[in-house]
Amino acid sequence: MSETLVGILGLLTIVAIVVTLFKSKTQPAIAFIVYPAILGLILVLGGRYSFDDLATMIKTGFNSTGPTAALFVFSVLYFGIMTDAGMFDVIIGKLMKLVGDNVIGVAIVTAIIALVGHLDGGGASTFCIVVPAMLPVYKRMHMRPTTLLRIAVLSMGVLNLMPWAGPTMRAASVLGMEAGSLWSTILPIQIFGIVLAIAHAFLAGIQEKKRGAGLHGKLAEVEGVVEIEDAAVVEKKDNELARPKLFIFNILLTVAVIAMLIWDVFPSYVPFMLGLSLALFVNYGFSAKMHKKLINLHAGPALMMCSTLMGAAVLMGILTTSIGADGAAIGKKVMVLPADAIPSVVRCLAGIISNILPAALGKHLPLIIGILSVPLALAFDTDSYFYGMLPVMIGIGEAFGVNALPIAVAMVVCRNCATFISPMVPATLLGTGLAEVDIKDHIKASFFYVWGFSIICMVFAAIVGIMPL
């Protein structure tokens, strides 16, 4: 089976998953399992892999996503307990006093929190800061959670250009230069992007206001009857589980959990495991019955998020794992595979793209790669994109006299904008789960905004001379 055919099959698999999700035919977890499994069976029957190779690929996918699955479960449980204890009610009250009925103010505050929260470069930690804090405000203001996610991911994409963030470090390692040097080159684009992200938040606020969002907007009047009917049930639940006297403890515990997450010494799930345990004991005492009740309240969302990630593990394992001559998996960070290795499906797809682009585009390669980066982000995880595709693109550029740096800049800047709408990025699944949004709805609401955002940043880079026209 040729590498071209393998790449085409991989592309068809990705398209099938996206179409299935957009048409709401099944849950993401099922789509992530079924279509890659069919692809794997075809590749085995076609003689490219053995069943042992296929098993190795799936195991590799699970090895890379196991820690994130644990993070999903314990972060959902932790923030659920904090909501029950009433910690967010106090925060919401303060924020509502700050912004009042100002929908645009809520949108801009969201962008600022995301920008500041992503200074550490960690997508999971930023979602854990932004979404739990702002989602209740959005609900109170009758604003769409998809807007919350779109504002957050665009802000996070801009801050993800920091030298300690994953994409910049990966691109720098491929170029053989210091991440700080690459960052100094793209710094003007990042500053422009920050301004653009805040401007987008302003426009998103205007959109929500026109829809009738706000404490006293048209949507509040329409939904007022439902709120009155549900008020007694909500109040009863709050009275049973709320712990207003422990607000200071809960807020300090949450700050400690997030600080420990940013510190990045322990695995990302450990802070939430410890935080959940302390939160249960301090807020609800040493009662197994009460602890079980609280965990059961939030087990559904936690299980749904975890199953989605486990499905994504199958998807990423089959698509991104290369197999060595000895049958062992080869990591995605390996830029040059041994001659006797079997390239991954994604590497074959990258090969097809590299064969199509040069003949038609030549010296305009950086601009074309920049334009295509957002759609490609839906098909490539971060490692495969930078360690698999970037070296290939640099090699093509050299044949046409194009320097490696502009190609890397185009791929880093434009792809970063789309990092947190890609289902191949585990943090995206965490963000959508915390926001109670389907991944398909997140992509629908954000894709064209993100794509336009990336192209504007690329045009700015060309105007200031960082990228060639």
C-alpha positions, 0 to 999 in steps of 0.5 A: 500500500503506497504512502499516497494512498495511506495519506488519502485514507487518513484524510478521508477518515478525518473528513468523515469524523468532522462530517459525522460530528457536525451532523450530530450522528453520534458522540465524539468518543464514538466517532474517534473510535469507529473511524480510526478503527476502520482505517486501521483494519484497512491498513492491516488488510492492505498489508501496511501494518500487522495487528500487533503494529495496530495494537502498538499504535493504540497503546501509544495513543493511550500512553500520551493521553492517560495523564490528561484523562486523569486531569479531566476527571479530577478537574471536573469533580473539583470545580463541581464541588467548588460550585456546590460549596458556593465559591463561584457565587461570591465571585460572580457577585463581585464580577456582576457588580464590576460589569453590571449589565455590560455585556461588552465588559464581560467579553473584554474581561474574558479576553484579559483573564485568558491573556493573563492566565495563559502566560505559563503557556499551559492550555489546560491550566488556562481553561481551568482558570477562565471557564469555571470563573466566567461560565456562570457569569455568561449564563447569568447574562444569557451569553453563549458559552461558545462565545466564551470559548471563542474569546478565550481560544483566540487570546490563548492562541496569541499568548501561546507564542511565548518562548516557553510555550510548546509550539514556539519551542518545537519550531525553534528546535526544528530550526536549530535556534533558541526559542527566545530568538524565534520569539523576538522575531515574532514579538511584533505579531504577538503584540498586534495579536493581543490588540486584535484579540481584545478588539475581537472580544469587543465585537463579540460583546456587541454581537451578544448584546444585539442578540438580547444578552444582558441581565435585563436584555431581551433574552432575560425577558424570554427566559424569565418564566423558566428561571422563576420555575427553577428558582425553588429547586436551585435555592433548595440545592444551594441551601443544602450544599453551600458553605459560605463560611468556607469561602476564604478556604475554598478560594485559597485552595483553588489558588493553590491548586492552580499555582501547583498546576502552573508550577509544573513539578507534579503531573497535572492531575495531582493538584486536582486530586489533592484539591478534591480530597481536601475540599470534600473533607473540609466542606463536607466532613468525614462522611462517605455517604455525602462524598459519594453523593457529591461525586455522583452529582458530577460523575456524568460530565466527568465520564463524558469528558474522559470517554471523549479523550479515550476515543481521541487516544485511539484516533491519535494513536492510529494517525500519528504513530510510526512503526520501526523495523523492530515493531516498536513505536517511534515518537512523534518528535522524531523528525527524520525516521529510519529508512526501514521505518513505516511512516505514520498516516499523518506523515504520509498526509504531510507528504501528499501536501508537500508534493502538491504545493511546490509546483503551483506555489514555489516562492510563495510557500510561507504565505500559502502555508499560513493560509492553510494552517488553520484547516490543517490544525484540525488534522494534525496534533501539535507534535506531528505538525511541527516535527513531521510537517515543518521539516518537510516544508523547510526542505521544499522551501530550500528548493525554491530559495525560500529561507526556513525562518519565514516558513516556521513563522507562518506555521507557528503564528497561523497554527497557534490561532487554531490550536485550541479548536483542534480536536487533536489537542487534548486541552481543547476537549477539556475546555469544551467539557468545562464549558458544557459545549459540544466540540462540533459547536465549538468548531462551528462557532470559532473556525472562520473567526480563527481563520480570519484572525490568523490571516490578518496576523499573517498580513500584518507580518508581511507588511512589517517585513517578517514574512515575504510577500 
